[in-house]
Amino acid sequence: MLGVGDVLVLDILSSHKVRGVLDPLYDKGVVVVFLVVYLLVFNPVEFGWSKILVYLRKVGARTLGALYSAVSEVLVTITNAGVEGWIKHCGYGL
């Protein structure tokens, strides 16, 4: 759960900018930062998706149940330190 002082980094997907969508986060004190124009090499979110996709290909999940299990398994391997590394690699400060 996100709360006061947490930072949420979003790309510029239009649904992220719909009026009122982020209000519940702002009300909780979450800081929302939008990335600049979408470039894969400057988007830390892509590093996360890449890690997830590599794992899914590795385990070869071919059923919905196997996919759910595989996603659960890979998500716990994404650490705060890893995310911070992706953000810094893309040139953003924390």
N, C-alpha and C positions, 0 to 999 in steps of 0.2 A: 504494500500500500504506500502510495506517495503521500507525503505530508509537508509540513512547514519546512522550508529551506531546501527540499529536494529539487533537483533540476531535471526537467524533461526536455530532451532534445528531439525536435521533430523536423522532418523534411518539409518541403513546401507543397505537399499534396493539398489540393484544394479543399478536401474535406476537413483538414486540420484548421482551416481558416473560416469555417462557417460560423456565423454569428451565434454566440452562446455555447458552442461546443466545448470550449475550454473553461467556461465559467466555474464548473464544479472544482476544477483543479486550482484555479486562481483563488477560489473561496477557501481552499485548504492551505493556501500559502505556498503552493508549488510555483517554482520559477520555470517558465516556458521559454525556450530559446529555439528560434527557427534557423535552420541552416540556410546558407546562401544558395544561389542558383545551383541546381542539381548537377553535380559532377561526381561520378562514382568514386574517384580517387580522393575526394574531399568530403565524403559522407561516411561517418563512422557506422551508421546503420547497415551499410553494405557489408562491413566486416562481420557483423553479427549474422546477417542472412547467409553469407558465404560459409561461415562455420556450421550453421544449421544444415545447409544444403549438402556440404561435403559429408557430414555425418549421415544424413539420410541416404545418400548414394552408397556410402560404405556399408550400411546395414541392410540395404535393399528392402525396405519396408514396402510390401505390396498389398497389404490389406489395411482397412481403416483402423482396426485395433492395433496393428503393428506400427502404423504411422503415429497414432497417439502415444504409444509407448516410446517410440524413438524420439519424438519431439520432447517428451518429458525428460528422457535421459540426457539429451544434448543441452537442454535449457539449464540444467543444474551445473553444467560445465562452464557456463558463461559467468565470469567473476567480475566483481567491481574493478579489480586491477586490470583485467582484460579490457573492459569497456573504457576505462581511463586511458589505457594504451592506444586504443583505436581513436579516441578523441584527440589525444596529443599527436598521434601520427598524422591526422588530417589537418593539423595546424591550429586547433582550437585550444585555448587555455581553460583551465578549470579554476 
